[in-house]
Amino acid sequence: MAKDKKGRATSNYRLTMVDDDTHDQIWSRKFTKLNLIVTIVTAIVVTLALFWCLVALTPVKTLIPGYPDARTKHDAIQNAIRIDSLENVITKWELYSENLRRVVAGEAPLKIDSIMEARSKARDMSEKDLKDIAAKDSLLRKEVAAEDRFNITSGSKKVLPIEGMHFFTPLKGVISQGYDKALHPYIDITAPQNSVVMAVLDGTVISAGWTDEEGYTIRLQHDGDIISVYKHNQKLMKKTGDKVTAGTAIAIVGGTGSTADGDHLHFELWHKGEAVDPTKYISF
């Protein structure tokens, strides 16, 4: 019995700090093996927690090699936005090409209110539709090639070069920003509120709808491989597929779209796939 008590007594320990010169006791701490283990584990956990807080909640984490900083994240977000915008532009031009092909072939154009709606329609297109489009496109190419070979056209009207065409002024106003081939390949025309926007030539509406950046926009296809574009309108007066004559009211000037700054008409003139200076052919 005495041995058991003596054995249990040796399980207690004491840590003492003593002055080496005077042998006075400065500090003393009594503990057991269990207390020592708990103390060590607690110290390790607290140290790890403090280290995690230091790394995760302070700018110190940016010093870790390969860790993305705020600028890297910002650049990644901006790149994702640019990619999404480019995808929308590519899709819009694909839909525009399909509408143009349908108008030339005499078919009913697509009714497009938004890019997403048109994209869903394109995905639902069956293989049979794609084969029909390819067959009609081949026939159209053969017809155009035959006409070029014999220097005749299927219509009775002779197509004049762009220099010989008479353009109507799309909007009576003041040119606030002129044409620049590299930086600004179009012109901006300011005019009083509710001014009427008119078609510059006879043609067909190949696109009429809304986008967040351009607001209410309408595009016309004319003879001679000419396309006119009218953006930031307050209201559109024509829809896709409508035939218009030169001087016909097609829209009301406005300032819609995220890139618009006040009421004005953003006007583009395209000839054979290239943007040209409208002021060379139209008197404003």
C-alpha positions as CSV (number, residue, x, y, z in Angstrom):
1,M,0.0,0.0,0.0
2,A,2.8,2.3,0.8
3,K,4.5,1.5,-2.4
4,D,1.4,2.4,-4.4
5,K,1.2,5.8,-2.7
6,K,4.8,6.4,-3.2
7,G,4.4,5.6,-7.0
8,R,1.5,7.9,-7.4
9,A,3.4,10.7,-5.7
10,T,6.2,10.6,-8.2
11,S,3.7,11.4,-11.0
12,N,3.7,15.1,-9.9
13,Y,6.5,17.4,-11.2
14,R,7.6,20.9,-10.4
15,L,9.4,23.4,-12.6
16,T,11.3,26.0,-10.5
17,M,13.4,29.1,-11.4
18,V,16.2,29.8,-8.9
19,D,18.7,32.6,-8.7
20,D,22.1,31.0,-9.3
21,D,23.9,33.3,-6.8
22,T,21.5,33.5,-3.9
23,H,19.6,30.3,-4.5
24,D,16.3,32.2,-3.9
25,Q,13.3,30.8,-5.6
26,I,12.0,33.2,-8.2
27,W,9.2,31.2,-9.9
28,S,7.7,27.7,-9.4
29,R,5.2,25.7,-11.3
30,K,3.7,22.3,-10.4
31,F,2.4,20.1,-13.1
32,T,1.7,16.5,-14.2
33,K,2.4,14.7,-17.4
34,L,-1.2,15.3,-18.6
35,N,-0.8,19.0,-17.9
36,L,2.4,19.1,-19.9
37,I,0.9,17.4,-22.9
38,V,-2.2,19.7,-22.8
39,T,0.0,22.7,-22.6
40,I,2.2,21.7,-25.5
41,V,-0.8,20.8,-27.7
42,T,-2.5,24.1,-26.9
43,A,0.6,26.0,-27.7
44,I,1.0,24.3,-31.0
45,V,-2.7,24.9,-31.9
46,V,-2.5,28.6,-30.9
47,T,0.7,29.1,-32.9
48,L,-0.8,27.5,-36.0
49,A,-4.0,29.6,-35.7
50,L,-2.0,32.8,-35.3
51,F,0.2,31.8,-38.3
52,W,-3.0,31.1,-40.4
53,C,-4.5,34.5,-39.5
54,L,-1.3,36.2,-40.3
55,V,-1.2,34.6,-43.8
56,A,-4.9,34.6,-44.7
57,L,-6.1,37.9,-43.3
58,T,-3.1,40.2,-44.0
59,P,-1.2,41.3,-47.1
60,V,1.6,38.9,-46.1
61,K,-0.1,36.3,-48.3
62,T,0.8,38.2,-51.4
63,L,4.5,37.5,-50.6
64,I,3.9,33.7,-51.2
65,P,5.3,32.8,-54.7
66,G,2.5,32.2,-57.2
67,Y,-0.3,33.6,-55.0
68,P,-2.6,35.9,-57.1
69,D,-2.6,39.5,-55.9
70,A,-5.4,42.0,-56.3
71,R,-4.1,43.2,-59.7
72,T,-3.9,39.6,-61.0
73,K,-7.5,39.0,-60.0
74,H,-8.6,42.3,-61.6
75,D,-6.9,41.5,-64.8
76,A,-8.5,38.0,-64.9
77,I,-11.9,39.6,-64.4
78,Q,-11.3,42.1,-67.2
79,N,-10.1,39.4,-69.5
80,A,-13.2,37.3,-68.8
81,I,-15.4,40.4,-69.6
82,R,-13.5,41.0,-72.8
83,I,-13.8,37.4,-73.9
84,D,-17.6,37.5,-73.3
85,S,-17.9,40.8,-75.3
86,L,-15.9,39.3,-78.2
87,E,-18.2,36.2,-78.2
88,N,-21.2,38.5,-78.4
89,V,-19.7,40.5,-81.2
90,I,-18.8,37.3,-83.2
91,T,-22.3,35.9,-82.6
92,K,-23.9,39.2,-83.7
93,W,-21.9,39.2,-87.0
94,E,-22.8,35.6,-87.6
95,L,-26.4,36.4,-87.2
96,Y,-26.1,39.5,-89.4
97,S,-24.5,37.4,-92.2
98,E,-27.3,34.8,-92.0
99,N,-29.9,37.6,-92.2
100,L,-28.1,39.1,-95.1
101,R,-28.0,35.8,-96.9
102,R,-31.7,35.3,-96.3
103,V,-32.6,38.7,-97.6
104,V,-30.5,38.2,-100.8
105,A,-32.1,34.8,-101.3
106,G,-35.6,36.3,-100.9
107,E,-36.3,34.4,-97.7
108,A,-37.9,35.7,-94.5
109,P,-35.2,37.2,-92.3
110,L,-34.8,36.1,-88.7
111,K,-36.7,38.1,-86.1
112,I,-33.9,39.0,-83.7
113,D,-34.7,41.0,-80.5
114,S,-31.5,40.1,-78.7
115,I,-28.2,38.2,-79.3
116,M,-29.1,35.5,-76.8
117,E,-32.5,34.8,-78.4
118,A,-30.9,34.5,-81.8
119,R,-28.1,32.3,-80.4
120,S,-30.7,29.9,-79.0
121,K,-32.4,29.7,-82.3
122,A,-29.1,29.0,-84.1
123,R,-28.5,26.1,-81.6
124,D,-31.9,24.6,-82.4
125,M,-31.3,24.6,-86.1
126,S,-31.5,21.0,-87.4
127,E,-29.0,19.3,-89.7
128,K,-31.6,19.5,-92.5
129,D,-31.8,23.2,-92.2
130,L,-28.0,23.5,-92.4
131,K,-28.0,21.3,-95.6
132,D,-30.7,23.4,-97.1
133,I,-28.8,26.6,-96.4
134,A,-25.6,25.1,-97.9
135,A,-27.5,24.0,-101.0
136,K,-29.2,27.4,-101.5
137,D,-25.8,29.2,-100.9
138,S,-24.2,27.1,-103.6
139,L,-27.0,27.9,-106.1
140,L,-26.7,31.6,-105.2
141,R,-23.0,31.5,-105.8
142,K,-23.5,29.8,-109.2
143,E,-26.1,32.4,-110.2
144,V,-23.8,35.3,-109.2
145,A,-20.8,33.8,-111.1
146,A,-23.0,33.4,-114.2
147,E,-24.1,37.0,-114.1
148,D,-20.5,38.2,-113.7
149,R,-19.4,36.1,-116.6
150,F,-21.8,37.6,-119.0
151,N,-21.8,41.1,-117.3
152,I,-25.5,41.1,-116.6
153,T,-27.6,41.3,-113.5
154,S,-30.8,39.5,-112.7
155,G,-32.5,42.8,-111.9
156,S,-33.4,45.5,-114.4
157,K,-31.6,48.3,-112.5
158,K,-28.0,49.0,-113.1
159,V,-25.9,49.4,-109.9
160,L,-23.9,52.6,-109.8
161,P,-20.6,53.0,-108.1
162,I,-20.8,54.6,-104.7
163,E,-19.4,57.9,-106.1
164,G,-22.3,58.2,-108.5
165,M,-25.1,57.5,-105.9
166,H,-27.3,60.2,-104.5
167,F,-27.5,59.9,-100.7
168,F,-30.1,61.5,-98.5
169,T,-28.9,63.1,-95.3
170,P,-29.8,60.7,-92.4
171,L,-30.2,63.6,-89.9
172,K,-30.1,67.3,-90.0
173,G,-27.7,68.4,-87.3
174,V,-24.1,69.1,-86.4
175,I,-21.2,66.6,-86.7
176,S,-19.9,66.5,-83.1
177,Q,-17.1,64.0,-83.9
178,G,-15.8,63.3,-87.4
179,Y,-14.5,60.2,-89.2
180,D,-11.1,58.7,-88.4
181,K,-10.2,55.5,-90.1
182,A,-8.1,54.1,-87.2
183,L,-9.8,55.5,-84.1
184,H,-13.3,56.5,-85.1
185,P,-14.4,54.9,-88.4
186,Y,-17.9,56.6,-88.2
187,I,-19.4,60.0,-87.4
188,D,-21.6,61.3,-84.6
189,I,-24.3,63.8,-85.4
190,T,-26.1,65.9,-82.7
191,A,-29.6,67.1,-83.3
192,P,-32.6,68.4,-81.3
193,Q,-34.6,65.9,-79.3
194,N,-37.2,63.8,-81.3
195,S,-35.5,64.6,-84.6
196,V,-36.2,62.0,-87.3
197,V,-33.5,59.7,-88.6
198,M,-33.9,58.8,-92.3
199,A,-32.6,56.1,-94.7
200,V,-29.8,57.3,-96.9
201,L,-30.7,55.0,-99.8
202,D,-33.3,52.5,-100.9
203,G,-32.7,49.2,-99.1
204,T,-33.8,46.5,-96.8
205,V,-33.7,46.4,-93.0
206,I,-31.3,43.5,-92.1
207,S,-31.2,44.1,-88.4
208,A,-33.3,46.1,-86.0
209,G,-33.2,45.7,-82.2
210,W,-31.5,46.6,-78.9
211,T,-28.1,46.0,-77.4
212,D,-26.8,47.2,-74.0
213,E,-23.9,49.2,-75.6
214,E,-25.5,50.5,-78.8
215,G,-29.1,51.0,-77.6
216,Y,-31.7,50.8,-80.4
217,T,-29.8,50.1,-83.6
218,I,-31.0,49.6,-87.2
219,R,-28.9,48.4,-90.2
220,L,-29.9,48.7,-93.8
221,Q,-28.6,46.8,-96.9
222,H,-28.4,48.8,-100.1
223,D,-27.4,48.1,-103.7
224,G,-23.8,48.3,-104.6
225,D,-22.7,46.3,-101.5
226,I,-23.4,49.3,-99.3
227,I,-24.6,49.0,-95.7
228,S,-25.7,51.9,-93.4
229,V,-25.8,51.7,-89.6
230,Y,-27.8,54.0,-87.2
231,K,-27.2,53.6,-83.5
232,H,-28.3,55.0,-80.1
233,N,-31.8,55.8,-81.3
234,Q,-34.7,56.6,-78.9
235,K,-37.2,54.5,-81.0
236,L,-37.1,52.4,-84.1
237,M,-39.8,52.8,-86.8
238,K,-38.9,49.8,-88.9
239,K,-38.4,46.1,-88.2
240,T,-36.1,43.5,-89.7
241,G,-37.1,42.6,-93.3
242,D,-38.9,45.9,-94.1
243,K,-38.2,47.5,-97.5
244,V,-37.4,51.3,-97.2
245,T,-36.9,54.0,-99.7
246,A,-34.3,56.8,-99.5
247,G,-35.6,59.6,-97.2
248,T,-37.9,57.2,-95.3
249,A,-38.1,57.8,-91.5
250,I,-36.6,54.8,-89.8
251,A,-36.0,56.0,-86.2
252,I,-36.1,58.8,-83.7
253,V,-32.7,60.2,-82.5
254,G,-31.8,59.5,-78.9
255,G,-29.1,58.6,-76.5
256,T,-29.7,55.0,-75.6
257,G,-27.0,52.5,-74.8
258,S,-24.2,52.5,-72.3
259,T,-21.7,54.1,-74.7
260,A,-23.9,57.0,-75.6
261,D,-23.3,60.5,-74.3
262,G,-26.4,62.6,-74.9
263,D,-28.8,62.6,-77.8
264,H,-27.0,62.0,-81.1
265,L,-26.8,59.7,-84.1
266,H,-23.9,57.3,-84.4
267,F,-23.8,56.8,-88.2
268,E,-21.7,54.3,-90.1
269,L,-21.4,53.7,-93.9
270,W,-19.8,50.5,-95.2
271,H,-18.8,49.7,-98.8
272,K,-17.6,46.3,-99.8
273,G,-16.9,45.3,-96.2
274,E,-14.9,48.5,-95.3
275,A,-16.0,51.5,-93.3
276,V,-15.9,54.7,-95.4
277,D,-16.1,58.4,-94.6
278,P,-19.8,59.4,-94.9
279,T,-18.9,63.1,-95.4
280,K,-17.3,62.2,-98.8
281,Y,-20.7,61.2,-100.2
282,I,-23.3,62.9,-98.0
283,S,-23.9,66.6,-97.4
284,F,-24.5,67.2,-93.7
